[in-house]
Amino acid sequence: MSTKLILTTILLSWASIVSAQEQTVIRVTGTVTDPVSNSPILANVFYEKLPYYDDMGTSNTDKSNGVYELYMIENEKYIINVKADGYKPISEEFEVKDQGIGLIEKNFKMEPDAMHEKFTLDNLMFSRGKAGISEESNQELDEFAAWLDERPNVIVQLEGHTDFQGNADANMQLSEERVLAVKDYLVSKGVKKNRIQTKAFGGTEPLTRERTPEARAKNRRVEVRIIQQ
């Protein structure tokens, strides 16, 4: 190898080292939370530098507050992937633009995936303080049974809730009796027992803390969570 070629190689290598030393590393941090409850999510946040994927890193969120922390090179573009059990993955491009403080805050809201989505049986009504299903509820339950019949692989969990007022143990018992009553009705319409799970919450997860009759009625509900498709 000629002296000129050796010298050129050394100079190029030195230039690369200087260029790398001049790169500014920025701290990127934020939270990963549920969009409805705002509760923290235990998730994995992974990044790769574009366009050659020649720099990458990962961080798991703190399960107590959903906070993650990463370090990326200023003015570079990355793709960030966020994954968590029970939620739809997030993948988005991100350019590291510092505002002069060496810190960027980037928060993520993760949507539940289809296997964990839930909905409320809005027209389901019970006798006051009892588990008996009113006749006005039959149409909605019949439609739900038909919906399940059209989707033979779906498994659901019925989640019973009462208002938060009153005796906690009695509320828990009542919510359990109500979801079992709904399950029995659906089974009577031909839905297999092993496709319906139940869980009682009593008054532990009210939608509102207001004490009006309308608010209390809103808290008394049965929600359907899809746990398998």
C-alpha positions in Angstrom: 0.0 0.0 0.0 1.4 3.4 -1.0 2.2 6.1 1.6 -0.4 8.4 0.0 -3.1 5.8 0.3 -2.2 5.0 3.9 -2.3 8.8 4.7 -5.7 9.2 3.0 -7.1 6.2 4.9 -5.8 7.7 8.2 -7.3 11.1 7.4 -10.7 9.6 6.5 -10.8 7.5 9.7 -9.9 10.6 11.8 -12.6 12.6 10.1 -15.2 9.9 11.0 -14.0 9.9 14.6 -14.3 13.7 14.8 -17.7 13.6 13.2 -18.9 11.0 15.7 -17.6 13.1 18.6 -19.4 16.2 17.3 -22.8 14.4 17.4 -25.0 15.5 20.2 -26.9 12.8 22.1 -30.4 13.8 23.3 -32.4 12.3 26.1 -35.9 11.2 24.9 -38.4 10.3 27.6 -42.1 10.2 28.2 -44.9 7.9 29.3 -46.9 5.1 27.8 -50.5 5.1 29.1 -54.0 3.8 28.4 -56.1 6.4 26.5 -59.2 6.0 28.6 -58.0 5.4 32.2 -54.6 7.2 31.8 -53.1 4.3 33.8 -49.5 3.4 33.0 -48.8 0.5 30.7 -45.9 -1.9 30.9 -44.5 -1.6 27.4 -41.3 -2.0 25.4 -40.1 1.1 23.4 -37.6 0.3 20.7 -35.9 2.6 18.2 -33.8 2.3 15.0 -32.1 5.0 13.1 -33.1 5.7 9.5 -32.4 5.0 6.8 -29.8 2.4 7.5 -30.8 1.1 10.9 -27.2 1.6 12.1 -28.2 2.8 15.6 -30.8 1.2 17.8 -31.9 0.9 21.4 -34.7 -0.2 23.7 -36.3 0.7 27.0 -39.0 -0.9 29.1 -41.4 1.4 30.8 -41.6 1.6 34.6 -44.7 -0.3 35.5 -45.5 2.1 38.3 -45.7 5.2 36.2 -45.3 4.2 32.5 -42.1 6.2 32.0 -39.4 5.2 29.5 -36.0 6.7 28.7 -33.9 6.6 25.5 -30.9 8.4 24.1 -30.8 9.4 20.4 -28.6 11.5 18.1 -29.7 15.1 17.5 -31.1 15.9 14.0 -31.4 12.2 13.0 -34.5 10.4 12.0 -35.7 7.3 13.8 -38.5 4.8 13.7 -40.0 4.1 17.2 -42.0 1.0 17.9 -44.0 0.6 21.1 -45.4 -2.8 22.1 -47.4 -4.0 25.1 -49.6 -7.0 25.8 -53.3 -6.3 25.1 -52.6 -3.2 23.0 -52.2 -2.3 19.4 -48.5 -1.7 18.5 -47.4 1.8 17.7 -44.8 2.5 14.9 -43.9 6.0 13.8 -41.1 8.1 12.5 -39.5 10.6 14.8 -36.9 13.3 14.1 -34.8 14.3 17.1 -35.1 18.1 17.3 -33.8 19.5 20.5 -35.1 22.8 21.8 -31.8 23.7 23.5 -32.4 21.8 26.8 -31.0 18.4 25.8 -34.3 16.7 26.5 -37.4 15.8 24.5 -40.6 14.6 26.0 -42.6 12.2 23.8 -45.7 10.4 25.2 -47.7 7.5 23.8 -51.3 6.5 24.2 -51.9 2.9 23.3 -55.3 1.7 22.0 -56.5 -1.7 23.2 -56.2 -4.4 20.5 -59.3 -6.1 19.2 -58.9 -9.0 21.6 -59.2 -6.7 24.6 -61.7 -4.1 23.5 -64.9 -3.8 25.5 -68.4 -2.3 25.1 -71.4 -1.8 27.3 -74.8 -3.4 27.0 -76.5 -0.1 27.1 -80.1 -1.3 27.2 -79.6 -4.0 29.9 -81.7 -3.3 32.9 -82.2 -5.0 36.2 -84.7 -4.8 39.0 -83.5 -2.4 41.7 -81.0 -4.1 44.0 -81.7 -7.5 42.3 -80.3 -9.6 39.6 -83.5 -10.2 37.7 -83.3 -9.0 34.1 -86.1 -6.9 32.9 -88.1 -7.9 29.8 -87.0 -4.6 28.1 -83.5 -6.1 28.0 -84.4 -9.1 26.0 -84.0 -7.6 22.6 -80.5 -6.4 23.2 -79.5 -9.7 24.7 -81.1 -11.6 21.8 -79.1 -9.4 19.4 -75.9 -10.1 21.4 -76.5 -13.8 21.3 -77.0 -13.6 17.5 -73.8 -11.6 17.3 -71.9 -14.4 19.2 -73.6 -17.1 17.0 -72.1 -15.4 13.9 -68.6 -15.4 15.5 -68.1 -19.0 16.8 -64.5 -18.4 17.8 -65.1 -15.3 20.0 -64.8 -15.7 23.7 -66.1 -12.9 25.9 -65.9 -11.8 29.5 -69.0 -10.3 31.1 -67.9 -7.7 33.7 -70.5 -6.6 36.3 -70.5 -3.2 38.0 -72.7 -1.5 40.5 -72.8 2.0 41.9 -70.1 2.8 44.4 -72.6 3.7 47.2 -73.8 1.1 49.7 -72.2 -1.9 51.2 -69.1 -3.0 49.3 -69.6 -6.7 49.9 -73.3 -6.6 48.9 -72.4 -4.6 45.8 -69.8 -7.2 44.8 -72.2 -10.0 45.3 -74.9 -8.2 43.3 -72.6 -7.5 40.4 -71.6 -11.2 40.3 -75.2 -12.4 40.4 -76.1 -10.0 37.5 -73.4 -11.2 35.2 -74.3 -14.8 35.9 -77.9 -14.0 35.1 -76.8 -12.5 31.7 -74.6 -15.6 31.1 -77.6 -17.9 31.8 -79.8 -15.9 29.4 -77.2 -16.2 26.6 -76.7 -19.9 27.3 -80.5 -20.4 27.0 -80.2 -18.8 23.6 -77.7 -21.4 22.4 -74.4 -19.8 23.3 -71.9 -22.4 24.8 -71.0 -21.8 28.4 -67.3 -22.1 27.8 -67.4 -19.0 25.5 -68.6 -16.8 28.3 -66.5 -15.8 31.3 -67.6 -13.6 34.1 -66.0 -11.1 36.5 -67.6 -9.0 39.2 -66.3 -5.5 40.2 -69.0 -4.3 42.5 -68.7 -0.6 42.9 -64.9 -0.4 42.6 -64.8 1.1 39.1 -67.5 3.7 38.9 -67.8 5.8 35.7 -68.7 8.8 37.8 -68.7 9.9 41.5 -71.7 12.0 41.1 -74.7 11.1 43.3 -77.5 12.0 41.1 -80.0 9.2 40.1 -78.7 9.5 36.5 -75.1 9.1 37.5 -75.9 6.1 39.8 -77.8 4.4 36.9 -74.8 5.0 34.7 -72.5 3.2 37.1 -74.8 0.1 37.2 -73.8 -1.7 34.0 -72.5 -4.9 32.4 -69.6 -4.5 30.1 -68.4 -7.1 27.5 -64.7 -7.6 27.0 -63.5 -9.6 23.9 -60.7 -11.8 25.1 -60.4 -14.1 22.1 -61.3 -13.9 18.4 
